[in-house]
């Protein structure tokens, strides 16, 4: 499939085309100046990309890529569809485009996500293709098993040029729930011996990935088994795996499973539902993989036997619940094709996931209604309106009953009056919601469409002796295919009142199936294929172009103006089956073999005027030629119109001059056209001069007047001379421009008070004539009461019809609705309907962020050895490396941490400050719980960068600030789908410290008195202090780590907006009570000194003299005693 705004047939073969290529690039760049996307532009290219992730020898050119848990590696080469795809030709293309600096780009997108990647420009030896490697984390971080949309991929020769645009799909095989049971869905088997017993096949595809599907075999005889085939590429490869689920089901029935056979099946977002001849079976949750065979449960539905189940049907409206909201759930209905008996509670049941409780979907009779037998043919749930819609058959009449659902239960009273289908010949078969839209189809031997959820229906088409038995649709192309029991196919697009017949490639046992890319496939069984499944792609555009929708009946021509005319279907001149125009011909093109064509605008099936049974109003594209004088010589004669005689309704057409210019037998069924008067359809050539004709406008006749040659003409739209006209599906004559880059199946989220603006333009191209202010576009809203939608329609100088759509979210009610933009166009247009889903809810892409006061890069936070970095000192000044097994202080002090949160956890090392009993009893690991060392904790880079308390085990660094932190400004932003806005009022916020620290204070400004009143009111209601995010600041008087959590108040957003941030206060004074003790002791000492000095002064104590004397006395006491002389003994004796 190819799509683009600017593309030509470009066949690069050698270097001589370099100049042509450069001119093309300049032209493409100039034309790309227009914004948005443009659809239905005729493009022509013989070249396309062939890309693959696994097997380069795959024969299918349809691109099916697969994403595993490893790096996604894609290789692409360019090939010409008219030339052999050889390595030599691939190499030439690679060299040519690489030499001018071009390489392919790949855009990967779904309803909510889009990103562009660029291939490498390499010219290695023997290289013939471009390659690219994309890490899984660049697409998604999630690896859990959950419903996830299958991505679309678009390849271009450089993004924006739209050269050789080729589309494909990318499937995440790691997360898809059904694919997790690829080898354990049941017991493996070979079905070759049972193919001859197959009576029918049923296809059930998953809601989010249409390429993942189950093929169920319904056998002519019972007891063969419950055989299912599973594919992951839309049956395009030979990888369909077959399983027999009989043993699993028989175990539930305690081996009493005689006559077990498959009747119907469906796949919801989380369950596989099987309807068998022995009951209904619901699988366990597909997201919970056990490694064993998939198990089932059987709900209790009393009073039904095998014959009842064989005629029952499952009803499920597909919806993809990726990014599931709380109000979203799957509903499954079960209807029995019988009237209710006394032993049965109902003949119709429905339930929602987990399918434990089943309710009756047989509507209650309203007061005053007669007690007549009613049977529910089909039951669906309208996910947008939250209503249950039942299609009933009562006294051979069909009606629709709509009931509101409350907590999953259907109200007794109808939400709207019942709609009775006006045609009593309508035999209902089922209901079908077009996937991800609000277009409801009621089908059987007729098909009706409702735009408002079942309040009213409009006829689409009626069938003759056949009935629609199956329907499938595609969310990407908005196409719908109806399959009848006569093996006929009817094709339309969502919301259109036009359809076309398409012939199946082969009859027999088959089913039709749209893959995820929108390719219509004919699925049948074939024992010559390894997988036993034969897939044949149906080129719908080619079939629509070639099929003749005309019939073997003559037409009469009546001009209204030069650009408009009536074609009237006359009754058959010989007894045969009557055919007339129908809605099948509406919007088609009538081609006349001699020349000329027209577009059928309206179909009139009323039998007026007399002799005609239907008519169509057409716009002339190319003028139709008149009959020449050689083929009809009578046109050279003068014509007189005479009134009918007797009871005849035919007028006599008389030629006034005899001779050679006469009527011929071949003039039968031709139309006499008289400008300004009624035309006459020739029903009989009486003789050479006379013929009888029926008037197309009996009230506007020119009787008994001679009309000379050149004033009247003959047109041959009859069948006597072989039918020369045919009716085919017209080419696309309208372009649709979308003034944004949203995908055609986009989902947009609107929060409270938010606004979304959309703009579209439809431009006519090669139309019959330009009609002043012709309405070319309109919209259909699925649930008008949910959002405030306003439109403005106007026209430009090119006769283009533009529409501006403004959507406001004004009501505090969660829900979803669709806006379908329907343009006037042919079924051959690539895009006629665009369906956008709007959710009045919180976007999973919306979040709140704290703006760091210093600029840092992720590498600064992740570096392990700061000293080894060139800017290590700068990093160390900004970021603090947290100690291993760190916990912040508590109110009891630094040495007594009491918080449950560890930071920079490592179970192999001792816990920091684990001194006291309260500290030892607190603290819990998160990522490191049950691990023996840090390397086992599974900390990713995102966890290390996160400020969330949930990943505190992995947090290694914190923003560093010096004490004291005074009036630090706090700024927050809101990110929504890549756009950032500042957080302002009325987003009042609350701030808490997650580790229960108290020495911090937040201050801010409140601009007006009304803000103060609102703040006071909300604080009273929410029982917590609120802050205005405008002008907030924080003061921190503590030390070490502070971890804050900021949240918005409920009621201002559907989202629970919050963020966390951490600040480490460094260089703080001594912790309590050290600082206080030092201060107290110093104060006491200084006070004592002053008091002593005062006492000395009052009592005039000379402390200095006292000290001097004391000092002198101490010095004297310390001297040795004087030395005395000894007495002479002689002297003393003599005296």
TIVEX-246218 format. One record per residue (C-alpha): z, y, x. Coordinates in pm, whole numbers, plus 50000, padded with zeros to 5 digits. Layout:
N
ZYX ...
This chain:
1135
500005000050000 499145034350132 500275068550027 499835103350167 498825139050124 496285141650403 494385111850534 490815103750615 488835073950723 489405074551094 488115045951302 488935052251669 486965029151890 486485047052223 487315078752413 484265096952277 486195102151954 488935121952126 487605155552012 487325143351653 490895130851670 492205164051799 490385183251525 491875159751271 495375166151402 494915203851376 493615200751019 496445177450921 499055200751067 497645230350874 497565211750544 501135199550594 502415235050545 502885228050175 506395215950101 507505184749919 505515153949827 502195151149652 501115119749467 497785107149335 495735123049612 492655102149683 492865090250041 490475068550230 491285049050542 489995016950686 492885014550929 496435004050868 499554993151053 500694957551090 504384955251178 506824926751217 510344918651337 510044881351389 506754862551383 503734882751507 501324855851386 502174859851017 498984860650812 500184884250540 499554921050610 502374930950374 505204944050591 508484925650531 511164933950788 514644919050820 517864934550953 520414911151109 523634917751297 521604924351612 519394953251716 516364957951493 513234953851708 509934963051545 506444959551690 503404975851532 499704977051602 496824994751432 493954974551292 490734981351103 490324961250785 486564959150847 486874946451203 488514916451368 492184921651446 491884912251813 494044921252111 491124941152257 490814963151948 494584967751932 494624978552295 491835004052236 493765019951951 496955020652158 495225037852452 493405063052232 496425076052044 498835074252337 496445095052548 496765123952299 500525120652278 500745102251946 502865072451855 503905057851518 507005068251332 509005048451081 510855063550788 513565041150646 514805051350304 516275040149976 517495059049672 520235077549862 519335075150232 516455085550455 515995086750831 513005088551065 512695069851395 509975073051657 508235045451854 507935045852231 504735057752396 504065030852655 500915018752829 501984988053020 499834960153149 498804937352864 500614958552602 498674961252276 501314974052035 504045000151995 507674989551981 511005004351880 514624992751892 517075005551631 520754997451651 522254984651330 524905012051346 522155038151317 521375024650969 524725012050845 528185005050980 529024980850702 528834943450748 530754932450438 528994911550175 528104934049885 525084943749677 522954966749891 519594982249824 516634968050006 515174996250213 511645008950198 509875016450526 506935039750575 504865039550892 502765069451000 500915079751310 503595105451387 505895116951109 504485144950895 500795138650966 500525109950715 497845092450916 497355055750830 500425055950606 501575020250547 504635009950349 506844979450360 510424967850308 513514961550519 516084936350397 519674934250521 520194896650533 523794900450651 525104917550339 523004904450047 525334882649835 522804856149727 521404851050077 524854841050202 524284808550008 520894801950165 521964766950273 524884759950038 523554769449696 523244732649613 522044699749755 518724702049942 515844681449809 512084676149807 510524685349471 507074670849537 507644640549314 508764661849018 505974687849008 503974668648750 506904670648507 507284708548522 506704725548187 507564761448280 509034782748557 511574811048539 512054838048802 515314857248849 515444884049118 518534901449246 519164936449108 519134954549445 516524934849638 513554922349440 512314902049736 515394879849703 514694858049403 515334824049247 512634802049096 513934778348830 511984747548720 512044737948353 510944701948303 509324683948012 511934656548030 515664659048088 517894644248359 515584654148645 518084680248755 518814717148789 516254726549053 516194761649199 514114776649478 515404806049685 513244831249872 513994862150077 510444876350102 509114875549748 507574840649783 505014854750031 505964831250310 506534794150318 510284797050343 511294789049985 514284765550002 514884741449715 518284730549582 519594706649319 522694719749143 523154689648916 526074674849109 528044707449093 527484711248718 528184674748646 531524677548824 532524704848578 531484682548286 533414653048434 530084635248496 529254635648124 525954652948192 523314631548028 520384653347920 521204681548165 518244705148200 517654741448291 516874765348005 517234800448154 518804818448450 519594853048578 521234868948882 523644897748843 525064918249129 527784892849200 527074861748990 524474835048924 524234826848553 522664793848442 521864784248085 521454746948053 521044721947775 524764714347806 526114749747808 526384782547994 527634782648354 528814812948555 529074810448933 531984821849143 531704855749309 528704854049543 530434878349781 533154853049864 531594827350095 533514794950131 531174774250345 531034748450066 528634744149774 528624772549522 530994765149234 530584774048864 532754779448556 531884771048197 532984795747927 534184780547602 531724786347317 532664763747029 530374748146771 527114745646968 525154714647056 522324706147294 519614716547049 521254750447010 521364756747385 517734746147426 516714775047198 519184800447340 518344829047578 520164850047836 519894888047813 520624909848115 519564945348193 519134948148568 520964975848752 521724978549122 525434984049180 525284993649544 527915020949589 529415009349261 531395034049052 534515024648858 532725029148525 529835006448626 529774969348550 527324941748462 526964928448107 525324895448015 524394885247662 523664851047512 521864846547179 521214814746984 518064812646780 519814801846461 521874814346170 525634813846192 527404783546048 530984780445927 532134762946246 530784790246471 532404823446547 529044839446611 525514832046728 525494859746986 527984866247266 528354890347553 530744896247840 531114917448150 532014908948506 534084887248571 532784870348254 536134855948153 536324870047800 533324867447565 532854889147257 530674885146952 527594907446948 526784899946583 527244934446422 529664937646134 528204944745794 528734980345686 530524988345364 528154984745074 525644962645260 524504930945091 525634897945240 522314885945373 521634861545650 521164879445983 520314866046325 520684884446656 517444879646847 518474899347155 521414919847284 521484944747571 523954970747693 522815006247751 524575014848077 523935052148037 525135056347678 527715028247707 526465012147388 525554977247276 522064973747127 521294944146904 517844934146784 518274915646455 516094896546215 517044899645850 514924887245559 511824886145779 512384922245883 513434934746224 516034961546283 518004977446567 521774982446548 523515004346811 527285002946861 529535021447106 531495000647356 535185008047407 536874989647693 534064964347681 534414957547306 531784966847051 532914990246775 532464978446420 530825010746306 527295018846413 526845048346644 523535056646471 521955045046146 520045012446185 516375015546274 514154993446061 510774986146216 508254998945962 505744970946014 506964939645830 504554918746039 506604925046352 508174892546473 510854901946732 511334882047051 513534903547273 514674936647420 513974949647768 515234980247955 512884992348221 514784988448549 516925018848635 515595039848349 516335046047983 513075032947835 513885004947591 511174980747479 511344957847176 508744930547208 507344901147018 503934900446854 504164938346885 505694960947148 507674992047060 509265017847290 512395038947246 513195069947451 516685075947308 518525043147338 517465026747013 517675055246762 513915056346714 510975035446827 507285042846868 504575015946859 502915007347189 500574979047088 500174949846850 498894915146932 496824891246727 498004855046711 500044857447032 503484869147138 505054884847443 507424859947602 508324876047935 508594910748091 509014923448445 509044958148596 509294976248929 511675004949004 509435018949280 506055020849103 507535022248748 505014995648644 505664970548364 503884937648295 504104918647964 503204881647965 502114865147639 502224829047531 498414829147547 498614836347922 497394871947876 498844901148070 499404936447941 500084964048192 501684998048144 503975022448319 507425034448221 507455058847931 503695058447866 502135051147527 499095036447699 498495001347821 495704978847947 494854942147954 494874924448287 493554889248340 495704864648531 494104848948841 494634814348694 495934798248378 498384769648357 502064771748445 502774805348605 504914836348590 504354872348692 506664889548935 506894924049095 508224923049449 510324951449587 507284970949702 505724969549355 503044943749432 502304922549126 502314885649214 501094855449024 503594827449096 502664791149036 503424757049180 501124739249423 501764706349601 499404715549886 501714743050010 504754734550223 507094754550000 505304741949683 505054778249566 501684795449550 501804833249549 498664852849459 498734890649481 497094907749188 495154939649269 495914957948946 493754988049032 490664966649083 491254947448763 491784979148561 488584993548701 486424963748606 487794952148270 485754962447962 488084971147675 485264977147426 484194955747130 480904944846971 480794970846694 478515001146651 479755036746688 478635068946523 478665102546699 480015134746549 480205165646767 483055190146705 482355212747000 480275208647313 483325194147489 484845173547206 483395148146969 484385120346732 483255084446778 483545065446450 483735027846426 481445016646140 481944985945928 479824956346040 476394955345879 476544917545872 479574897545765 481774892446070 485314898146187 486284934746166 487474951946482 488554987446523 490025011246775 493645006446875 496175021347114 494644999247382 491765024147405 493975055247415 493555074247741 490675052147855 487195062947958 484075054047760 481015050247983 477495051547839 474965031048033 472065056348018 474495082948137 477505102748020 481175095247979 484225107447786 487995103447771 489585089547454 492395113247360 493455102147012 492985070746804 492695072846423 492925039846238 492595054045886 489435041945701 487845076045633 485155086445569 483625058745354 481875031845557 483955037545871 487135018845959 488495038346259 487645066746493 488605083046821 488675118846943 487145121947289 486765148347560 483275148247711 483205144448088 479425141348132 477005148547850 475405119247673 471585117647673 469725117147343 467085091647249 463655100247389 460525103547175 459215072247342 462175051147223 462535068846887 459265086646785 460905098646463 462725126246653 459355144446679 459165147046300 460855169846049 463905155045878 465145160645525 468505146845399 468655136345036 471845127744842 472715091444761 471425075444442 473445054844201 476655039744334 475465039944694 477375060344954 474405061945189 472235092945217 468445090845235 466985103045563 463375112445495 460625121845743 458385148345591 455195141245789 453465107245797 451805095146115 452995080046436 456355097946443 458105073146218 461275052646195 461275019746387 463434988946323 465174995746653 466545028346509 469075007946313 472705016446405 471655048546575 473265081646483 471395112046353 473155142546496 472535176346332 474395204446514 476675223246276 476475196046011 477525160545944 475985132346145 474515101445980 474875065746095 471655046446009 472595015245816 469055005845698 465445014145787 463715013345449 460195020545570 458385041845821 459365074045645 462775065845504 466135053345624 469645052045483 472635066545665 476375070445612 477745105445663 480515110645918 481615143345752 480685141345379 482195175545311 479875192745556 476295183745465 472905200445495 470995185845197 467415191145078 466625212145382 463835206145628 465225202345981 462465206746239 462195186346562 464545198646832 467215207046572 468255170946518 468725141946764 469355104746783 472115087646980 472245050147032 475835037247033 474925006546829 474714969846910 471254960946776 469584970347101 472454956047308 475694974847346 475175002247599 478755014847620 481995001247756 485595012847769 487415011548101 490605025648247 489875060248379 490375071548735 493355093648819 492565129948736 495965146148791 498035152049102 501815154549092 503595176649339 507315173249393 508885203349568 511445183249763 511585151749972 513465129649727 512105094349689 510505086049358 513535065249254 516235088149397 519905088249299 521655121849316 525385128149278 526745159049105 530335169449150 532165192548911 530565226848915 527635216349134 524025224049055 520755206049124 517345222549107 514115202649076 510535214449051 507305196048973 503685206048932 500825186848770 497315198348859 494155186648678 491255174848896 487735167048770 488715169148405 486235173748123 487205209948071 490245231048133 492405236847828 494435268847829 498135260347867 497585223247813 500885204647837 500575180848129 504205171748194 507425165648003 510835150748072 513025124947897 516805125547948 518705093147903 522105108247819 521705145147731 525405150847659 526585142148011 525005171048204 523725205648121 519965202948176 517725233348136 513975234448184 511395261448228 507705253548182 504905276548292 501345276448427 499585290248731 496045303048787 494765267748863 495685255348514 498525235948673 501545228748459 504835235448639 508335226648529 511625238548676 514645216748603 518165229848658 521045205548618 524675217048604 527745195048608 530055212848366 532075184948210 534885164248358 533405130948250 532135104748487 528885087248402 525235085348484 521965095148324 518305094148413 515705121448404 512195107748367 509385131448460 506265119248280 502885134048367 499575131148188 497515105948377 495725072848389 497275038948446 495325038448771 497345067748903 499715057149173 502495077849018 502685088748655 506415086248597 509215096748829 512705084848734 515655102448896 519175089248841 521925115448822 525545104648858 528285127948742 530585113749001 531695115349361 529015109449619 529915083849881 528355108350129 530735136650038 533745142350261 536115169150389 536495177450757 539035196550963 537365221051202 538855216251548 540095247551718 538365236952041 534905222952099 534865187152219 532285159752240 532735122952144 532435113552510 535485135252588 537575114652345 536225081052460 536425085452838 539055062552989 539565077853333 539595115553297 540045121253668 536735104353743 534775128253522 533145159953662 534845180653391 538025160153397 540335189953435 538795207053132 539185175452925 542795171753035 543545207252928 542095200852580 543105164852512 546355146552569 546285109952669 548865093252447 551285068452607 550855031752524 552645021252204 553565057352141 555455068951832 556235105351749 559845117851740 561935117851427 564545141751293 567095122651502 565385131851826 562665121752069 564435090052173 564745077451813 561225072451664 561375059851305 557725061451192 555745030151104 552685042451293 551905032751648 549355051851856 547345037052144 548815003152059 548884974152303 550854943252194 551024930552552 553124959952667 556634970852566 557164995752289 557965030952399 561475044352328 562555012252158 566255017952224 568075018451893 568254994151604 566465017451360 563605021751606 563344984451665 563214977151291 560455002551226 556865004151342 554024981451231 550734973551399 547534976851198 544424967051393 546614949751651 548694930051399 548924894051511 547074901051838 548364894352186 546584922552374 544664954452306 541234939852375 541704917152072 542434945951832 538744952251765 538904989651815 535455004851779 534335038651902 534515052051546 538105040351515 539005057451842 537375089551724 538965088451380 542025109251295 542925086051008 546385070851015 544765037850917 543315035651270 546295049451461 546495017551668 543175026751825 543845063851874 544095071552246 543965109452264 545105139652064 544275176352068 546565193752313 548295227252258 551075245252444 554375253852287 554825273752075 552025270851817 552205302051607 549935309351311 547155285951420 544215291451176 543185261150969 539575257350862 538035229650655 534465221850552 532925199350289 529995177850394 527625166550120 524435148050214 524155165750549 524985200650421 528225218450515 530095244850315 533475260450379 536385247950172 537505276449949 539345281049623 539625266649363 539945236749597 543735240149628 545115216549887 548325198649977 549475192850335 551915166050451 552975152750789 552425115150781 555285107451022 557825127650817 558295154851076 559745187450945 559575214951208 556295230351092 555325256250835 552055265550662 551335300850548 548295316150379 546925343050156 546455344249781 543915370749699 544485378149331 547205375349072 545115349948881 545135327649190 548925330549206 549235321148840 546965291048883 548825280349196 552195282949019 550905263648716 549455235648924 552575232649140 554615228248822 552265201148698 551725182649027 555305186249156 554175195749506 553475227249702 549865238949695 547965260849935 544885282149900 542455270750174 541375306950232 543205321850530 545525292450601 547535290550923 550195267451061 553215273251282 554765244051472 558155246751636 558525210451744 557205190252035 554815161552093 552525146651824 552125160751475 549835141851235 548825160750921 547025149050609 545245175050394 544115166250039 542505185249756 544205185349417 542795163949135 540645180648875 538515202349103 536315173749219 535455138149125 536105129849490 539465123249644 538745147349929 541085145250226 541125146750602 543655142350879 544185159851209 546555156051501 548045181651740 550095173152048 552525200952147 552965201552523 555225220852764 557935224052504 561575232352585 564265205952603 564655185752295 567695188052070 570615188952155 569995196952524 568765232152472 571585240152230 574265226352463 573075246552761 572935277952553 576425272352415 577995265252753 576345295452910 577595317252626 581155304352660 581145309753036 579855345153007 582375352752735 585235339152948 584285360553242 584165391553028 587555383052872 589275378853211 587805411553336 589165428453026 592705414753080 592735426053441 591675460453338 594235464053060 597215453353271 596005471853576 596145441453784 594705448554124 593105415954168 591485425754494 594795435554664 596395404154534 593595384054675 593765402555008 597495396555044 597065360954944 594315357555191 596355374855473 599405353255403 597295322755418 595945334355754 599475340255900 600715306755780 597905290455949 598795304656306 600835281256555 604585290956645 605295310156974 606005289657297 609645293457452 610685291657841 613015262457960 616665269058112 617115263058490 619975238458550 621035253058889 621495287558760 623665276458482 625975256758714 626545284758956 627495309258692 
